[in-house]
């Protein structure tokens, strides 16, 4: 009897773990994302959240304060896009909501999304994820 109860408990525990609901992150007002991989650790470091699974870095979400008070966060990111075009890893604009602006820069292992919203003119977000998770993360942008 106890063996049967243990088996039922183990199966229900495994089923519960396998139906992981996606977790939504809101890095700036007006922007929601979901990470593509499941994770087991969040490390809060200053204004950045590092996301891990089994001690492997999956990505990070960082909030960046706009230090130029004469520009909105969207204007500052547009300027950043122009500067990034001069680098070796060329930026690509993202198809995001009308009240947002975003672009991505890909490196060998990671993709970094830069996104700003009209709803939060004083800061934008940098979302860095493994390239294997990039498609699911960018498709989750809401």
N, CA, C and O atoms as CSV, one atom per row, in Angstrom:
chain,resi,resn,atom,element,x,y,z
A,1,UNK,N,N,0.828,-1.203,0.000
A,1,UNK,CA,C,0.000,0.000,0.000
A,1,UNK,C,C,0.869,1.263,0.000
A,1,UNK,O,O,0.645,2.182,-0.787
A,2,UNK,N,N,1.857,1.293,0.889
A,2,UNK,CA,C,2.748,2.457,0.962
A,2,UNK,C,C,3.521,2.598,-0.341
A,2,UNK,O,O,3.753,3.712,-0.809
A,3,UNK,N,N,3.919,1.479,-0.927
A,3,UNK,CA,C,4.641,1.505,-2.199
A,3,UNK,C,C,3.772,2.115,-3.300
A,3,UNK,O,O,4.270,2.893,-4.114
A,4,UNK,N,N,2.483,1.774,-3.335
A,4,UNK,CA,C,1.558,2.336,-4.320
A,4,UNK,C,C,1.373,3.835,-4.112
A,4,UNK,O,O,1.343,4.604,-5.073
A,5,UNK,N,N,1.249,4.241,-2.859
A,5,UNK,CA,C,1.116,5.678,-2.571
A,5,UNK,C,C,2.366,6.443,-2.998
A,5,UNK,O,O,2.274,7.538,-3.552
A,6,UNK,N,N,3.534,5.858,-2.735
A,6,UNK,CA,C,4.786,6.503,-3.137
A,6,UNK,C,C,4.847,6.625,-4.662
A,6,UNK,O,O,5.277,7.656,-5.179
A,7,UNK,N,N,4.426,5.592,-5.383
A,7,UNK,CA,C,4.424,5.620,-6.846
A,7,UNK,C,C,3.485,6.705,-7.367
A,7,UNK,O,O,3.841,7.455,-8.277
A,8,UNK,N,N,2.299,6.787,-6.796
A,8,UNK,CA,C,1.342,7.831,-7.199
A,8,UNK,C,C,1.917,9.211,-6.910
A,8,UNK,O,O,1.816,10.106,-7.750
A,9,UNK,N,N,2.518,9.401,-5.735
A,9,UNK,CA,C,3.127,10.681,-5.370
A,9,UNK,C,C,4.246,11.046,-6.349
A,9,UNK,O,O,4.325,12.190,-6.799
A,10,UNK,N,N,5.107,10.087,-6.680
A,10,UNK,CA,C,6.225,10.339,-7.586
A,10,UNK,C,C,5.728,10.729,-8.979
A,10,UNK,O,O,6.255,11.657,-9.593
A,11,UNK,N,N,4.716,10.017,-9.472
A,11,UNK,CA,C,4.168,10.316,-10.800
A,11,UNK,C,C,3.521,11.699,-10.811
A,11,UNK,O,O,3.718,12.459,-11.759
A,12,UNK,N,N,2.759,12.037,-9.779
A,12,UNK,CA,C,2.123,13.358,-9.743
A,12,UNK,C,C,3.167,14.469,-9.624
A,12,UNK,O,O,2.984,15.549,-10.187
A,13,UNK,N,N,4.248,14.219,-8.905
A,13,UNK,CA,C,5.312,15.209,-8.793
A,13,UNK,C,C,5.981,15.430,-10.134
A,13,UNK,O,O,6.230,16.572,-10.523
A,14,UNK,N,N,6.278,14.347,-10.850
A,14,UNK,CA,C,6.894,14.465,-12.172
A,14,UNK,C,C,5.966,15.158,-13.161
A,14,UNK,O,O,6.416,15.977,-13.963
A,15,UNK,N,N,4.694,14.843,-13.115
A,15,UNK,CA,C,3.734,15.493,-14.014
A,15,UNK,C,C,3.635,16.986,-13.709
A,15,UNK,O,O,3.543,17.809,-14.619
A,16,UNK,N,N,3.656,17.318,-12.453
A,16,UNK,CA,C,3.599,18.724,-12.057
A,16,UNK,C,C,4.808,19.493,-12.538
A,16,UNK,O,O,4.690,20.654,-12.929
A,17,UNK,N,N,5.974,18.857,-12.515
A,17,UNK,CA,C,7.201,19.520,-12.969
A,17,UNK,C,C,7.233,19.654,-14.483
A,17,UNK,O,O,7.843,20.587,-15.005
A,18,UNK,N,N,6.590,18.744,-15.196
A,18,UNK,CA,C,6.655,18.777,-16.651
A,18,UNK,C,C,5.678,19.779,-17.264
A,18,UNK,O,O,5.792,20.079,-18.453
A,19,UNK,N,N,4.740,20.297,-16.512
A,19,UNK,CA,C,3.778,21.255,-17.057
A,19,UNK,C,C,4.142,22.666,-16.611
A,19,UNK,O,O,3.299,23.400,-16.095
A,20,UNK,N,N,5.385,23.033,-16.812
A,20,UNK,CA,C,5.903,24.340,-16.430
A,20,UNK,C,C,5.248,25.448,-17.269
A,20,UNK,O,O,5.366,25.462,-18.495
A,21,UNK,N,N,4.573,26.353,-16.605
A,21,UNK,CA,C,3.980,27.509,-17.275
A,21,UNK,C,C,5.067,28.538,-17.532
A,21,UNK,O,O,5.919,28.746,-16.668
A,22,UNK,N,N,5.070,29.190,-18.689
A,22,UNK,CA,C,6.077,30.211,-18.957
A,22,UNK,C,C,5.955,31.364,-17.956
A,22,UNK,O,O,4.860,31.715,-17.517
A,23,UNK,N,N,7.089,31.933,-17.613
A,23,UNK,CA,C,7.119,33.062,-16.698
A,23,UNK,C,C,7.378,34.319,-17.503
A,23,UNK,O,O,8.312,34.373,-18.304
A,24,UNK,N,N,6.554,35.324,-17.288
A,24,UNK,CA,C,6.656,36.582,-18.016
A,24,UNK,C,C,7.520,37.561,-17.232
A,24,UNK,O,O,7.360,37.714,-16.021
A,25,UNK,N,N,8.433,38.220,-17.933
A,25,UNK,CA,C,9.260,39.280,-17.360
A,25,UNK,C,C,8.831,40.598,-17.978
A,25,UNK,O,O,8.506,40.653,-19.164
A,26,UNK,N,N,8.827,41.652,-17.187
A,26,UNK,CA,C,8.460,42.989,-17.647
A,26,UNK,C,C,9.647,43.909,-17.392
A,26,UNK,O,O,9.701,44.574,-16.358
A,27,UNK,N,N,10.606,43.955,-18.329
A,27,UNK,CA,C,11.832,44.716,-18.098
A,27,UNK,C,C,11.637,46.233,-18.100
A,27,UNK,O,O,12.362,46.946,-17.407
A,28,UNK,N,N,10.680,46.730,-18.861
A,28,UNK,CA,C,10.286,48.141,-18.845
A,28,UNK,C,C,8.783,48.207,-19.059
A,28,UNK,O,O,8.190,47.259,-19.574
A,29,UNK,N,N,8.165,49.304,-18.674
A,29,UNK,CA,C,6.721,49.451,-18.856
A,29,UNK,C,C,6.348,49.263,-20.326
A,29,UNK,O,O,6.978,49.839,-21.213
A,30,UNK,N,N,5.332,48.464,-20.570
A,30,UNK,CA,C,4.854,48.259,-21.932
A,30,UNK,C,C,5.529,47.132,-22.680
A,30,UNK,O,O,5.218,46.903,-23.849
A,31,UNK,N,N,6.461,46.407,-22.033
A,31,UNK,CA,C,7.165,45.309,-22.695
A,31,UNK,C,C,7.105,44.074,-21.802
A,31,UNK,O,O,7.453,44.132,-20.622
A,32,UNK,N,N,6.659,42.951,-22.378
A,32,UNK,CA,C,6.647,41.659,-21.687
A,32,UNK,C,C,7.414,40.669,-22.556
A,32,UNK,O,O,7.299,40.689,-23.781
A,33,UNK,N,N,8.204,39.796,-21.909
A,33,UNK,CA,C,8.884,38.718,-22.632
A,33,UNK,C,C,8.763,37.437,-21.818
A,33,UNK,O,O,8.502,37.461,-20.615
A,34,UNK,N,N,8.959,36.324,-22.508
A,34,UNK,CA,C,9.033,35.019,-21.858
A,34,UNK,C,C,10.325,34.365,-22.319
A,34,UNK,O,O,10.651,34.384,-23.505
A,35,UNK,N,N,11.062,33.783,-21.372
A,35,UNK,CA,C,12.292,33.093,-21.732
A,35,UNK,C,C,11.965,31.745,-22.357
A,35,UNK,O,O,11.013,31.078,-21.952
A,36,UNK,N,N,12.768,31.345,-23.360
A,36,UNK,CA,C,12.503,30.119,-24.093
A,36,UNK,C,C,12.832,28.853,-23.337
A,36,UNK,O,O,12.192,27.824,-23.557
A,37,UNK,N,N,13.812,28.898,-22.453
A,37,UNK,CA,C,14.211,27.710,-21.698
A,37,UNK,C,C,13.700,27.785,-20.274
A,37,UNK,O,O,13.508,28.872,-19.729
A,38,UNK,N,N,13.480,26.626,-19.675
A,38,UNK,CA,C,13.165,26.623,-18.253
A,38,UNK,C,C,14.457,26.933,-17.500
A,38,UNK,O,O,15.551,26.680,-18.004
A,39,UNK,N,N,14.328,27.472,-16.313
A,39,UNK,CA,C,15.498,27.851,-15.541
A,39,UNK,C,C,15.271,27.479,-14.090
A,39,UNK,O,O,14.143,27.225,-13.668
A,40,UNK,N,N,16.359,27.449,-13.329
A,40,UNK,CA,C,16.225,27.088,-11.928
A,40,UNK,C,C,16.796,28.134,-10.975
A,40,UNK,O,O,16.605,28.025,-9.764
A,41,UNK,N,N,17.491,29.142,-11.493
A,41,UNK,CA,C,18.095,30.145,-10.621
A,41,UNK,C,C,18.018,31.528,-11.255
A,41,UNK,O,O,18.308,31.702,-12.439
A,42,UNK,N,N,17.625,32.502,-10.450
A,42,UNK,CA,C,17.689,33.912,-10.831
A,42,UNK,C,C,18.682,34.579,-9.884
A,42,UNK,O,O,18.559,34.463,-8.665
A,43,UNK,N,N,19.658,35.272,-10.445
A,43,UNK,CA,C,20.665,35.966,-9.649
A,43,UNK,C,C,20.462,37.463,-9.873
A,43,UNK,O,O,20.630,37.959,-10.987
A,44,UNK,N,N,20.100,38.176,-8.813
A,44,UNK,CA,C,19.863,39.615,-8.901
A,44,UNK,C,C,21.167,40.346,-8.628
A,44,UNK,O,O,21.680,40.319,-7.509
A,45,UNK,N,N,21.700,40.996,-9.648
A,45,UNK,CA,C,22.967,41.718,-9.529
A,45,UNK,C,C,22.736,43.160,-9.955
A,45,UNK,O,O,22.598,43.444,-11.144
A,46,UNK,N,N,22.693,44.076,-8.980
A,46,UNK,CA,C,22.416,45.494,-9.233
A,46,UNK,C,C,21.121,45.649,-10.033
A,46,UNK,O,O,20.048,45.306,-9.538
A,47,UNK,N,N,21.211,46.157,-11.255
A,47,UNK,CA,C,20.017,46.379,-12.079
A,47,UNK,C,C,19.856,45.289,-13.141
A,47,UNK,O,O,19.225,45.510,-14.175
A,48,UNK,N,N,20.425,44.123,-12.880
A,48,UNK,CA,C,20.414,43.040,-13.859
A,48,UNK,C,C,19.970,41.745,-13.186
A,48,UNK,O,O,20.301,41.483,-12.030
A,49,UNK,N,N,19.217,40.942,-13.930
A,49,UNK,CA,C,18.816,39.620,-13.474
A,49,UNK,C,C,19.508,38.608,-14.387
A,49,UNK,O,O,19.316,38.611,-15.603
A,50,UNK,N,N,20.318,37.743,-13.772
A,50,UNK,CA,C,20.996,36.680,-14.515
A,50,UNK,C,C,20.181,35.405,-14.364
A,50,UNK,O,O,19.747,35.064,-13.264
A,51,UNK,N,N,19.974,34.701,-15.474
A,51,UNK,CA,C,19.106,33.521,-15.503
A,51,UNK,C,C,19.967,32.282,-15.769
A,51,UNK,O,O,20.706,32.225,-16.751
A,52,UNK,N,N,19.858,31.286,-14.871
A,52,UNK,CA,C,20.673,30.076,-14.960
A,52,UNK,C,C,19.818,28.824,-14.938
A,52,UNK,O,O,18.698,28.813,-14.427
A,53,UNK,N,N,20.386,27.765,-15.511
A,53,UNK,CA,C,19.855,26.418,-15.322
A,53,UNK,C,C,21.053,25.497,-15.110
A,53,UNK,O,O,21.930,25.392,-15.966
A,54,UNK,N,N,21.074,24.837,-13.966
A,54,UNK,CA,C,22.177,23.935,-13.602
A,54,UNK,C,C,23.526,24.640,-13.756
A,54,UNK,O,O,24.456,24.096,-14.352
A,55,UNK,N,N,23.621,25.844,-13.218
A,55,UNK,CA,C,24.835,26.658,-13.214
A,55,UNK,C,C,25.288,27.116,-14.596
A,55,UNK,O,O,26.404,27.618,-14.736
A,56,UNK,N,N,24.451,26.956,-15.618
A,56,UNK,CA,C,24.777,27.437,-16.959
A,56,UNK,C,C,23.988,28.708,-17.222
A,56,UNK,O,O,22.770,28.735,-17.047
A,57,UNK,N,N,24.675,29.755,-17.638
A,57,UNK,CA,C,24.020,31.030,-17.926
A,57,UNK,C,C,23.151,30.897,-19.166
A,57,UNK,O,O,23.633,30.554,-20.246
A,58,UNK,N,N,21.850,31.175,-18.992
A,58,UNK,CA,C,20.916,31.149,-20.117
A,58,UNK,C,C,20.728,32.535,-20.706
A,58,UNK,O,O,20.477,32.677,-21.903
A,59,UNK,N,N,20.850,33.561,-19.865
A,59,UNK,CA,C,20.654,34.917,-20.346
A,59,UNK,C,C,20.617,35.908,-19.208
A,59,UNK,O,O,20.845,35.568,-18.047
A,60,UNK,N,N,20.321,37.149,-19.572
A,60,UNK,CA,C,20.218,38.207,-18.569
A,60,UNK,C,C,19.216,39.251,-19.036
A,60,UNK,O,O,18.964,39.416,-20.230
A,61,UNK,N,N,18.658,39.941,-18.069
A,61,UNK,CA,C,17.726,41.029,-18.338
A,61,UNK,C,C,18.228,42.223,-17.544
A,61,UNK,O,O,18.357,42.167,-16.321
A,62,UNK,N,N,18.505,43.290,-18.250
A,62,UNK,CA,C,19.105,44.463,-17.622
A,62,UNK,C,C,18.280,45.699,-17.943
A,62,UNK,O,O,17.768,45.857,-19.052
A,63,UNK,N,N,18.165,46.549,-16.970
A,63,UNK,CA,C,17.477,47.827,-17.132
A,63,UNK,C,C,18.544,48.911,-17.199
A,63,UNK,O,O,19.411,48.986,-16.328
A,64,UNK,N,N,18.485,49.752,-18.229
A,64,UNK,CA,C,19.489,50.789,-18.443
A,64,UNK,C,C,18.827,52.151,-18.319
A,64,UNK,O,O,17.852,52.449,-19.009
A,65,UNK,N,N,19.363,52.959,-17.444
A,65,UNK,CA,C,18.849,54.314,-17.228
A,65,UNK,C,C,19.331,55.224,-18.351
A,65,UNK,O,O,20.511,55.213,-18.703
A,66,UNK,N,N,18.423,56.004,-18.907
A,66,UNK,CA,C,18.765,56.972,-19.937
A,66,UNK,C,C,19.404,58.183,-19.258
A,66,UNK,O,O,18.738,58.916,-18.527
A,67,UNK,N,N,20.693,58.387,-19.502
A,67,UNK,CA,C,21.413,59.469,-18.824
A,67,UNK,C,C,21.300,60.802,-19.551
A,67,UNK,O,O,21.616,61.846,-18.980
A,68,UNK,N,N,20.854,60.780,-20.802
A,68,UNK,CA,C,20.691,62.019,-21.565
A,68,UNK,C,C,19.249,62.495,-21.425
A,68,UNK,O,O,18.355,62.002,-22.112
A,69,UNK,N,N,19.032,63.446,-20.541
A,69,UNK,CA,C,17.689,63.928,-20.254
A,69,UNK,C,C,17.001,64.613,-21.424
A,69,UNK,O,O,15.787,64.811,-21.396
A,70,UNK,N,N,17.761,64.979,-22.456
A,70,UNK,CA,C,17.145,65.650,-23.602
A,70,UNK,C,C,16.572,64.656,-24.608
A,70,UNK,O,O,15.883,65.056,-25.547
A,71,UNK,N,N,16.850,63.352,-24.421
A,71,UNK,CA,C,16.348,62.319,-25.326
A,71,UNK,C,C,15.433,61.365,-24.579
A,71,UNK,O,O,15.630,61.100,-23.393
A,72,UNK,N,N,14.435,60.852,-25.277
A,72,UNK,CA,C,13.636,59.773,-24.710
A,72,UNK,C,C,14.430,58.470,-24.862
A,72,UNK,O,O,15.430,58.431,-25.579
A,73,UNK,N,N,13.993,57.433,-24.203
A,73,UNK,CA,C,14.686,56.147,-24.318
A,73,UNK,C,C,14.656,55.634,-25.757
A,73,UNK,O,O,15.625,55.028,-26.217
A,74,UNK,N,N,13.560,55.868,-26.466
A,74,UNK,CA,C,13.477,55.433,-27.867
A,74,UNK,C,C,14.472,56.210,-28.720
A,74,UNK,O,O,15.152,55.622,-29.561
A,75,UNK,N,N,14.567,57.512,-28.518
A,75,UNK,CA,C,15.540,58.309,-29.273
A,75,UNK,C,C,16.970,57.854,-28.967
A,75,UNK,O,O,17.800,57.753,-29.870
A,76,UNK,N,N,17.248,57.584,-27.704
A,76,UNK,CA,C,18.581,57.124,-27.318
A,76,UNK,C,C,18.906,55.773,-27.969
A,76,UNK,O,O,20.031,55.555,-28.420
A,77,UNK,N,N,17.923,54.872,-28.017
A,77,UNK,CA,C,18.159,53.574,-28.659
A,77,UNK,C,C,18.330,53.709,-30.164
A,77,UNK,O,O,19.125,52.987,-30.765
A,78,UNK,N,N,17.600,54.617,-30.771
A,78,UNK,CA,C,17.787,54.856,-32.219
A,78,UNK,C,C,19.221,55.315,-32.486
A,78,UNK,O,O,19.843,54.886,-33.457
A,79,UNK,N,N,19.742,56.189,-31.621
A,79,UNK,CA,C,21.136,56.616,-31.747
A,79,UNK,C,C,22.079,55.435,-31.519
A,79,UNK,O,O,23.089,55.300,-32.211
A,80,UNK,N,N,21.750,54.583,-30.549
A,80,UNK,CA,C,22.549,53.387,-30.290
A,80,UNK,C,C,22.556,52.429,-31.468
A,80,UNK,O,O,23.571,51.793,-31.752
A,81,UNK,N,N,21.425,52.327,-32.152
A,81,UNK,CA,C,21.338,51.492,-33.347
A,81,UNK,C,C,22.311,51.987,-34.412
A,81,UNK,O,O,23.022,51.194,-35.029
A,82,UNK,N,N,22.340,53.309,-34.627
A,82,UNK,CA,C,23.258,53.893,-35.623
A,82,UNK,C,C,24.715,53.626,-35.251
A,82,UNK,O,O,25.538,53.337,-36.120
A,83,UNK,N,N,25.032,53.723,-33.960
A,83,UNK,CA,C,26.395,53.438,-33.501
A,83,UNK,C,C,26.725,51.960,-33.673
A,83,UNK,O,O,27.841,51.617,-34.066
A,84,UNK,N,N,25.775,51.090,-33.386
A,84,UNK,CA,C,26.001,49.647,-33.504
A,84,UNK,C,C,26.248,49.239,-34.958
A,84,UNK,O,O,26.936,48.252,-35.216
A,85,UNK,N,N,25.694,49.989,-35.899
A,85,UNK,CA,C,25.917,49.695,-37.317
A,85,UNK,C,C,27.389,49.842,-37.697
A,85,UNK,O,O,27.825,49.265,-38.693
A,86,UNK,N,N,28.148,50.591,-36.933
A,86,UNK,CA,C,29.575,50.794,-37.204
A,86,UNK,C,C,30.413,49.619,-36.700
A,86,UNK,O,O,31.580,49.491,-37.073
A,87,UNK,N,N,29.835,48.762,-35.860
A,87,UNK,CA,C,30.568,47.642,-35.262
A,87,UNK,C,C,30.647,46.435,-36.168
A,87,UNK,O,O,30.136,46.450,-37.288
A,88,UNK,N,N,31.292,45.388,-35.678
A,88,UNK,CA,C,31.455,44.171,-36.476
A,88,UNK,C,C,30.191,43.316,-36.486
A,88,UNK,O,O,29.885,42.688,-37.499
A,89,UNK,N,N,29.456,43.282,-35.381
A,89,UNK,CA,C,28.194,42.535,-35.319
A,89,UNK,C,C,27.060,43.503,-35.612
A,89,UNK,O,O,26.674,44.294,-34.751
A,90,UNK,N,N,26.532,43.441,-36.814
A,90,UNK,CA,C,25.533,44.403,-37.278
A,90,UNK,C,C,24.187,44.212,-36.582
A,90,UNK,O,O,23.725,43.083,-36.413
A,91,UNK,N,N,23.565,45.309,-36.182
A,91,UNK,CA,C,22.250,45.222,-35.549
A,91,UNK,C,C,21.157,44.966,-36.578
A,91,UNK,O,O,21.288,45.310,-37.753
A,92,UNK,N,N,20.079,44.355,-36.105
A,92,UNK,CA,C,18.899,44.125,-36.944
A,92,UNK,C,C,17.699,44.738,-36.228
A,92,UNK,O,O,17.487,44.466,-35.046
A,93,UNK,N,N,16.905,45.567,-36.926
A,93,UNK,CA,C,15.708,46.120,-36.273
A,93,UNK,C,C,14.705,45.015,-35.978
A,93,UNK,O,O,14.626,44.020,-36.699
A,94,UNK,N,N,13.939,45.203,-34.906
A,94,UNK,CA,C,12.909,44.238,-34.526
A,94,UNK,C,C,11.538,44.769,-34.902
A,94,UNK,O,O,11.294,45.975,-34.874
A,95,UNK,N,N,10.657,43.864,-35.250
A,95,UNK,CA,C,9.272,44.207,-35.524
A,95,UNK,C,C,8.525,44.162,-34.188
A,95,UNK,O,O,8.109,43.097,-33.733
A,96,UNK,N,N,8.361,45.337,-33.568
A,96,UNK,CA,C,7.727,45.425,-32.249
A,96,UNK,C,C,6.520,46.355,-32.330
A,96,UNK,O,O,6.245,46.946,-33.374
A,97,UNK,N,N,5.809,46.474,-31.217
A,97,UNK,CA,C,4.618,47.331,-31.162
A,97,UNK,C,C,4.963,48.753,-31.590
A,97,UNK,O,O,6.118,49.173,-31.523
A,98,UNK,N,N,3.934,49.490,-32.032
A,98,UNK,CA,C,4.127,50.853,-32.522
A,98,UNK,C,C,4.707,51.794,-31.476
A,98,UNK,O,O,5.412,52.742,-31.822
A,99,UNK,N,N,4.418,51.546,-30.196
A,99,UNK,CA,C,4.912,52.452,-29.156
A,99,UNK,C,C,6.262,52.006,-28.593
A,99,UNK,O,O,6.683,52.470,-27.533
A,100,UNK,N,N,6.941,51.095,-29.316
A,100,UNK,CA,C,8.246,50.598,-28.887
A,100,UNK,C,C,9.251,50.697,-30.036
A,100,UNK,O,O,8.875,50.848,-31.198
A,101,UNK,N,N,10.510,50.611,-29.693
A,101,UNK,CA,C,11.581,50.497,-30.682
A,101,UNK,C,C,12.560,49.468,-30.149
A,101,UNK,O,O,12.889,49.470,-28.963
A,102,UNK,N,N,13.023,48.594,-31.021
A,102,UNK,CA,C,13.972,47.593,-30.587
A,102,UNK,C,C,14.845,47.092,-31.714
A,102,UNK,O,O,14.481,47.153,-32.889
A,103,UNK,N,N,16.012,46.591,-31.327
A,103,UNK,CA,C,16.903,45.949,-32.283
A,103,UNK,C,C,17.675,44.850,-31.563
A,103,UNK,O,O,17.701,44.786,-30.334
A,104,UNK,N,N,18.301,43.990,-32.358
A,104,UNK,CA,C,19.064,42.876,-31.803
A,104,UNK,C,C,20.456,42.867,-32.413
A,104,UNK,O,O,20.643,43.228,-33.575
A,105,UNK,N,N,21.425,42.450,-31.615
A,105,UNK,CA,C,22.785,42.224,-32.078
A,105,UNK,C,C,23.138,40.783,-31.721
A,105,UNK,O,O,23.037,40.371,-30.565
A,106,UNK,N,N,23.555,40.021,-32.743
A,106,UNK,CA,C,23.911,38.620,-32.535
A,106,UNK,C,C,25.428,38.479,-32.432
A,106,UNK,O,O,26.174,39.095,-33.194
A,107,UNK,N,N,25.869,37.663,-31.482
A,107,UNK,CA,C,27.269,37.255,-31.411
A,107,UNK,C,C,27.297,35.742,-31.606
A,107,UNK,O,O,26.278,35.143,-31.951
A,108,UNK,N,N,28.442,35.128,-31.391
A,108,UNK,CA,C,28.544,33.689,-31.642
A,108,UNK,C,C,27.556,32.868,-30.822
A,108,UNK,O,O,26.906,31.972,-31.360
A,109,UNK,N,N,27.432,33.160,-29.523
A,109,UNK,CA,C,26.611,32.333,-28.647
A,109,UNK,C,C,25.356,33.008,-28.123
A,109,UNK,O,O,24.416,32.327,-27.712
A,110,UNK,N,N,25.325,34.321,-28.129
A,110,UNK,CA,C,24.209,35.054,-27.535
A,110,UNK,C,C,23.646,36.079,-28.510
A,110,UNK,O,O,24.321,36.540,-29.430
A,111,UNK,N,N,22.380,36.418,-28.271
A,111,UNK,CA,C,21.702,37.504,-28.984
A,111,UNK,C,C,21.259,38.503,-27.925
A,111,UNK,O,O,20.686,38.128,-26.902
A,112,UNK,N,N,21.533,39.787,-28.184
A,112,UNK,CA,C,21.150,40.816,-27.231
A,112,UNK,C,C,20.110,41.724,-27.861
A,112,UNK,O,O,20.339,42.347,-28.898
A,113,UNK,N,N,18.957,41.780,-27.201
A,113,UNK,CA,C,17.837,42.599,-27.652
A,113,UNK,C,C,17.868,43.900,-26.864
A,113,UNK,O,O,17.962,43.887,-25.637
A,114,UNK,N,N,17.789,45.013,-27.563
A,114,UNK,CA,C,17.690,46.330,-26.945
A,114,UNK,C,C,16.277,46.824,-27.246
A,114,UNK,O,O,15.883,46.877,-28.411
A,115,UNK,N,N,15.516,47.182,-26.231
A,115,UNK,CA,C,14.129,47.576,-26.462
A,115,UNK,C,C,13.726,48.712,-25.530
A,115,UNK,O,O,14.070,48.732,-24.348
A,116,UNK,N,N,12.981,49.659,-26.108
A,116,UNK,CA,C,12.485,50.808,-25.353
A,116,UNK,C,C,11.007,50.997,-25.664
A,116,UNK,O,O,10.510,50.567,-26.705
A,117,UNK,N,N,10.320,51.650,-24.735
A,117,UNK,CA,C,8.881,51.879,-24.860
A,117,UNK,C,C,8.574,53.349,-24.587
A,117,UNK,O,O,9.223,53.983,-23.755
A,118,UNK,N,N,7.593,53.877,-25.286
A,118,UNK,CA,C,7.135,55.246,-25.011
A,118,UNK,C,C,6.597,55.378,-23.590
A,118,UNK,O,O,6.609,56.466,-23.015
A,119,UNK,N,N,6.126,54.273,-23.030
A,119,UNK,CA,C,5.544,54.300,-21.686
A,119,UNK,C,C,6.601,54.511,-20.610
A,119,UNK,O,O,6.272,54.854,-19.474
A,120,UNK,N,N,7.852,54.311,-20.955
A,120,UNK,CA,C,8.939,54.519,-20.002
A,120,UNK,C,C,10.083,55.264,-20.695
A,120,UNK,O,O,11.031,54.642,-21.174
A,121,UNK,N,N,9.992,56.592,-20.747
A,121,UNK,CA,C,10.974,57.374,-21.500
A,121,UNK,C,C,12.337,57.497,-20.830
A,121,UNK,O,O,13.285,57.971,-21.457
A,122,UNK,N,N,12.460,57.082,-19.567
A,122,UNK,CA,C,13.718,57.295,-18.855
A,122,UNK,C,C,14.646,56.077,-18.834
A,122,UNK,O,O,15.767,56.181,-18.335
A,123,UNK,N,N,14.215,54.930,-19.359
A,123,UNK,CA,C,15.090,53.759,-19.387
A,123,UNK,C,C,14.661,52.790,-20.477
A,123,UNK,O,O,13.536,52.844,-20.974
A,124,UNK,N,N,15.583,51.902,-20.837
A,124,UNK,CA,C,15.303,50.838,-21.795
A,124,UNK,C,C,15.856,49.548,-21.221
A,124,UNK,O,O,16.407,49.536,-20.120
A,125,UNK,N,N,15.708,48.456,-21.969
A,125,UNK,CA,C,16.144,47.165,-21.471
A,125,UNK,C,C,17.074,46.478,-22.463
A,125,UNK,O,O,16.925,46.601,-23.679
A,126,UNK,N,N,18.043,45.749,-21.903
A,126,UNK,CA,C,18.909,44.859,-22.670
A,126,UNK,C,C,18.579,43.446,-22.224
A,126,UNK,O,O,18.681,43.121,-21.041
A,127,UNK,N,N,18.186,42.614,-23.163
A,127,UNK,CA,C,17.814,41.228,-22.876
A,127,UNK,C,C,18.757,40.342,-23.676
A,127,UNK,O,O,18.678,40.293,-24.904
A,128,UNK,N,N,19.627,39.657,-23.000
A,128,UNK,CA,C,20.600,38.803,-23.659
A,128,UNK,C,C,20.212,37.346,-23.418
A,128,UNK,O,O,19.999,36.932,-22.279
A,129,UNK,N,N,20.121,36.572,-24.505
A,129,UNK,CA,C,19.733,35.155,-24.408
A,129,UNK,C,C,20.623,34.322,-25.325
A,129,UNK,O,O,21.222,34.824,-26.276
A,130,UNK,N,N,20.688,33.028,-25.004
A,130,UNK,CA,C,21.426,32.128,-25.894
A,130,UNK,C,C,20.775,32.180,-27.278
A,130,UNK,O,O,19.560,32.334,-27.403
A,131,UNK,N,N,21.604,32.050,-28.309
A,131,UNK,CA,C,21.069,32.109,-29.674
A,131,UNK,C,C,19.999,31.048,-29.908
A,131,UNK,O,O,19.067,31.268,-30.681
A,132,UNK,N,N,20.125,29.913,-29.255
A,132,UNK,CA,C,19.134,28.846,-29.440
A,132,UNK,C,C,17.765,29.241,-28.887
A,132,UNK,O,O,16.750,28.678,-29.298
A,133,UNK,N,N,17.724,30.201,-27.962
A,133,UNK,CA,C,16.457,30.654,-27.374
A,133,UNK,C,C,15.941,31.942,-27.994
A,133,UNK,O,O,14.837,32.380,-27.672
A,134,UNK,N,N,16.714,32.551,-28.870
A,134,UNK,CA,C,16.366,33.871,-29.391
A,134,UNK,C,C,14.986,33.895,-30.062
A,134,UNK,O,O,14.182,34.781,-29.770
A,135,UNK,N,N,14.703,32.960,-30.936
A,135,UNK,CA,C,13.429,32.973,-31.685
A,135,UNK,C,C,12.221,32.958,-30.764
A,135,UNK,O,O,11.270,33.713,-30.965
A,136,UNK,N,N,12.258,32.099,-29.757
A,136,UNK,CA,C,11.094,32.020,-28.855
A,136,UNK,C,C,10.980,33.279,-27.998
A,136,UNK,O,O,9.869,33.721,-27.704
A,137,UNK,N,N,12.103,33.858,-27.595
A,137,UNK,CA,C,12.053,35.074,-26.777
A,137,UNK,C,C,11.527,36.240,-27.600
A,137,UNK,O,O,10.647,36.967,-27.139
A,138,UNK,N,N,12.041,36.431,-28.795
A,138,UNK,CA,C,11.603,37.581,-29.607
A,138,UNK,C,C,10.151,37.412,-30.038
A,138,UNK,O,O,9.437,38.404,-30.182
A,139,UNK,N,N,9.703,36.184,-30.246
A,139,UNK,CA,C,8.292,35.994,-30.612
A,139,UNK,C,C,7.360,36.229,-29.430
A,139,UNK,O,O,6.164,36.453,-29.619
A,140,UNK,N,N,7.897,36.181,-28.210
A,140,UNK,CA,C,7.079,36.414,-27.027
A,140,UNK,C,C,6.932,37.891,-26.680
A,140,UNK,O,O,6.127,38.246,-25.820
A,141,UNK,N,N,7.698,38.754,-27.337
A,141,UNK,CA,C,7.606,40.188,-27.032
A,141,UNK,C,C,6.172,40.668,-27.212
A,141,UNK,O,O,5.571,40.507,-28.274
A,142,UNK,N,N,5.643,41.261,-26.149
A,142,UNK,CA,C,4.250,41.739,-26.181
A,142,UNK,C,C,4.209,43.181,-25.761
A,142,UNK,O,O,3.135,43.781,-25.717
